[in-house]
């Protein structure tokens, strides 16, 4: 019994330090709230999104987590996207990691919706010169 006590204490110490560690995340990883609805469909920050084929979800101890096992839960995560824009790598965060500041998803994209186009007046050929848009406006 006395020989088991130091081994047990060492195991508990190793377990507690492993749980308190904060993982290193890639600089490009963003912060968000993930909810798996119907795999591979997810909500990311309340917006419909999709997991990529081969997406990996890693738990707080870096164990692989199946998306169906966390369906319906709202979880704070760090994530990366693949080149096509789908969510490719996800890290479920522990309390220490979630407390660290990290940028969220940006609204940058490579297209413009028709409703967002420049709506300033354009020259229709009939506009008097003094009412034409001026350079730099």
N, C-alpha and C positions, 0 to 999 in steps of 0.2 A: 504493500500500500504506500509506504513512504517513498519508494522508487518511482511510483507513478505520478506523484504530486509535481515534481519538477517538469516532467514531460508534459503534463496537462497544463501547467502554468505557461510553458513555452508555446504550446499550441494555441492557447487563448490569446497570448500576446501577439503572435503572428497573425491570427485571425483579426484582431482588433486593428492592427496597423494596416492590414490589407484593405479593410473596409474604410479606413480613414484616408487612404491615398486618393489623390486627385490625378486622374489620367491626363496625359498629354493629347490634345486634339489637333488636327491639322489647322493651320491658320485660316484656311478657306471655309471651315465648318461654321455653320450658322446655328442660332438658337431658335427653337420654336416649340409649339405644343402640338403633339401628334396624337391623332385618334384613328385607329384602324377601324374602318367601317365594314367593308367586305373585301378581304385581300384579293388583289393588290390595291384596291381603292382605299385611300386614306383622306383624312382632313388634316391639313397642316395650317395651323393658326386660323382654323375655321374655314379655310378655303379647300375646295376639292382638289386632290392631287393624286399621284399614282406612284407606287413603288416600281422600280425598274426590274426587269427580269434579272434574277441573281442578286437582288438587294440583300444586304446583310443588316440585321438588327442585333446590336450587342447590348447585353444587360449591364448593370452596374459593376459586375465583376468580370466583364468582358466575355461572358458566356453567350453563345448564339441563342437568340430568342426567335421563335416562330411567330410570324405576324398574327396568325389566327389565335394564338394563346393570349394576346393582349387586346383582342378586339373589344371595342367599346370603351376602353380606358383612355382617359386624357392624361398624357405623360409629357413631362418636360424633357426635351431631347436636344442634342446637337445633331446636325445632319449635313450631308453633302449631296449634291446633285451630280448626275452623269451628264455628258455633253448634250444629250437630247432633252435635258431639263427634268427628267424623272428623279425622284428621291432614290439614291443608291446606297448610301451608308448612313446608319442611324445609331446613335449611342443613347441609351436610356441613362439618365443622370441620377447620381445619388445626391443627398442634400448639400454636401460641400461643393460639388461640381455645379449644381443648379444655382448656388449662391454667387458664383463668379459671373461677372459681367461678360457678355459676348454679343456681337452684333446679330440682329435678327435678319430676316430675309429682306432683300431690297426690292424695289419695284422696277428695277432696270430690266429692259427686255429689248429685243431687236425688231420690234414691229410697233406700229401705231394703229389704234382702232380708228375707224372713220369718225367717231364722235370726238376724238382727241386732236384731229387735224387742225391746222392753223385756220382759224375762222375770221382773221382780219379781212377787211374789205380788199378786194382785188380789182385791178383795172379791167373794166369791161369794154374799153374803147370809147365810152361815152362820158366818162367821168371828167369834170373840169380839172385842169392842171393843179390848181391850188388845193383840191380835195384828194389828190393821189397820195398814197402812202409814201413817206419820205424814207430815204436810206437810213438805216440804223434804228428804226422804230420797231 
